[in-house]
Amino acid sequence: MQVTLRVERYADQGRCVGHIDGQVIFVRFALPGELVEVSVDLPVRAKRRFLTGEVTKVIEPSPDRVEPAWPLAGPLAWGGGVGGADLVHVSLAGQLAWKQAVVQEQMHRLGHVDTSVKVLRAPGDEERGGLYWRTRIDLIADEQGRPSMRRRESHERVAIDQMPLATRELNDFASRLGVWSGGFEPNSPIRLALPDQQEGGVEDNFACIVSSKVKAGQRKVHEQVDVEGQTFRYEVDATGFWQIHRQAPHLLATAVVRAVKANIKAVQAPVIWDLYSGSGLFTLPLATLIAPDAQLASIEGSRIAVAQAHYNTQVAAVGKRVMALAGDVARTLERGLPGKLAKPDAVVLDPPRSGAQAAVCQQIARSGAPVVVYVACDPTSLARDTATLVGQGYHLSSIEAFDIYPMTHHVETVGVFTK
Ligand SMILES: C[S@@+](CC[C@H](N)C(=O)[O-])C[C@H]1O[C@@H](n2cnc3c(N)ncnc32)[C@H](O)[C@@H]1O
């Protein structure tokens, strides 16, 4: 079914909201204020509270609308439908405005906090037009063994010979390896990882992993992150979690260290928790830059990541001050941490998209930590957890957001809570 409607405002998941015959519709590739023609999706269930659909024609465009820089990622009706770039029709300034509006709205609606959030663009993204930022990509071999991406709303796979969200170096590296020419076993998952170019880097510092097997490079890649004038080095499993934007590790680790430093000035030997700590991106600078006698407990669910965090802290000569624990955060905190570590002066947490959720927020509050630095990749989860933390006596003392996922609706937010 095709309908014409006036788009009203931003909604979640990169969609905007409108109405047809009094019924709510969430529209992909739209912008507020536009008059658009929309193809309404076939209903998944007979009884629906709302409809979904996608723009097929723009009759009155928003000033924020641009031609998709990567047409394959644009609307299906224009030959797109591929590839995780749901804001590819929005100018870079418009993307920041969109993300700011969504974070503020979610904090207001679910967090019950009115706040003004500035969304910062990562250095270099403006010049690159919001493209060429991923240091990791995941593809899947199609039936002919070529690297491909799935077309939305279908089982069709579209063979690709470049990935414009990946850095130019990663695209070139894939060309040199012959990745774009195919030859893979159909349906194999392909992961490519290439750390951002760094001086004095390690030889063969890349990974091409196909169906969990290393086809080229190494399973462990080496990352360098500059934080407050110091360079930190990490060994990271190429199949595991690492911030994907080339600038994200630097931006987030800097924001976290500054927030902790600013809030625990007077404490001589602070105790810090780093929850959902991955391979230790924040653990290393926190252990090094906050105070010479700081003690840290990091908690992470992936055993491989914990082994790497352990290795990374040993190499950085802070291993004695860090207890790297493997396990579920809620269960580990329930069991309790030993001695001084039980009473943190600051808690840093960087949970997955679902957030920390009420139980962990309550455990943090029970620990008595006066400062909580919350790194969130989903504003909805952050807003829900904000409501819990505020209910436990914290207030949101600052919030900033980073556009480390240009061309997509995703946004990273760092909230600092104090009591
Ligand atoms: C967003 S990542 C952050 C990692 C790290 N702070 C970084 O920036 O590299 C979230 C991490 O939480 C871990 N994780 C997810 N659920 C968990 C849980 N319930 N308990 C412990 N760790 C968990 C994941 O394995 C992942 O490494």
The ligand as a Gaussian input file, in Angstrom:
#p B3LYP/6-31G(d) Opt

LIG

0 1
 C       29.973000      -2.053000      25.018000
 S       31.154000      -3.290000      25.397000
 C       32.321000      -2.336000      26.315000
 C       33.693000      -2.927000      26.485000
 C       34.792000      -1.947000      26.863000
 N       34.385000      -0.985000      27.871000
 C       35.301000      -1.215000      25.629000
 O       34.894000      -0.054000      25.410000
 O       36.104000      -1.795000      24.885000
 C       30.288000      -4.209000      26.577000
 C       31.026000      -5.392000      27.146000
 O       30.197000      -5.983000      28.140000
 C       30.360000      -7.397000      28.105000
 N       29.135000      -7.927000      28.735000
 C       27.890000      -7.988000      28.203000
 N       27.012000      -8.435000      29.128000
 C       27.705000      -8.658000      30.261000
 C       27.360000      -9.101000      31.567000
 N       26.086000      -9.384000      31.887000
 N       28.332000      -9.188000      32.492000
 C       29.619000      -8.903000      32.165000
 N       30.009000      -8.459000      30.960000
 C       29.073000      -8.336000      30.011000
 C       30.584000      -7.718000      26.642000
 O       31.312000      -8.925000      26.511000
 C       31.379000      -6.494000      26.167000
 O       32.769000      -6.730000      26.246000

